């Protein structure tokens, strides 16, 4: 079963900004790209770099530690040194609230 969890407010996550949040044991990076919000796991699978601190261009984030690239829509890895992607989360905007969908496994 899935549930929506508030992680930010739109006024605090303006276009071009990102933040990392801790939600039920998951460290999630939330990005605002030109008014569209994306959420992926914050930890790069290559060496643990914080993706929320990476450089964003279009719908791609580059890990600040070793420059692996990830698709913000899917979490897929786009360029090494990482060889696996990260989990992506559905984002829902309700009023001023930014929420991510967590699925129980």
N, C-alpha and C positions, 0 to 999 in steps of 0.2 A: 504494500500500500504506500502511496506517495503522500507527502505533506509539504506545504509551503512554509518556509521559515524566513522571517524578515532578517536581512543582513545589512541594510543600509537605507538611507533616504536619498531620493534623487537630488535634493539640494546639496548634499554633501559629496556627491559623486558626479561632478560636472564632466562634460565631454573632455576626453583626453586624460582623465584620471582613472586610477585603479586603487583598490584596497584589498587587504587580506583579512579574512574573518575566520574565526574558529566556530564551527557549527557541529555539535554532537560528535566531536572527535575528528572532524574533517577540517583541514586548513584549505579554504577556498579563496581563490583570487577572483575578484569581481571587477570588470572593466566597463567603462562607458566609452564607446567608439561612436562619435558623432550622434549621440542620443540613443544609440542601441546598446543594450546591456548584455554582457556575456559573463559566464562563470565557468571556471575550470579549476581543477586541483592546483594549488599554489606551488607545489613542490616538483621541481624538474626531476624526472626519473634518472637522468644521467648522474648528477652529483648533488642533488638536493637544493639547487638554487631556487630563490624566491621569484616565481614568475610574475607576481604582482609588482615587482620592482623592475621588470624588463621593459624594453622599448617596444612600443606598439606602433605598427604601421598597417593601415587598412584593418584586416581582421586577423593579423598575425602578431604574436608576441615573441620576442627574442629573449632567451634566458640571459640575465646579466652576468652569469659566471662564465659560461663557455659557449654562448651564442647558439644553442640549439633553438630552432624555431618551432612554434606550435600554432595550429589553427584555433582561433578563439571560438569558432562555431562548433567544432567537433572534438577538439582536444587532440586531434591527430598530429603526429610529429611531421614536420615539413623539411627539416634539415638536421643532420647530425651535429654534435656527437651523440645526442639521444637517439635511441633506436626504437623506443616505444612511446606512445602518446600518453596523455593524461585524461582523466575522467572529465566530461563536460556535464554541466547542469542546466536544466531549463530555467530561464529567468522570467518572472512575472512581475509586472508593475501594477500595483494596486494603489491608486491615489498617488501619494508621495513615497510609498514604501517599495523598496526593491526586495523581492523575495526569490529564493532559490528553491527548487523542488528537490527534496530528498526522498529517495526510494528505499524502503526497508527491504532488506535482502534476506 
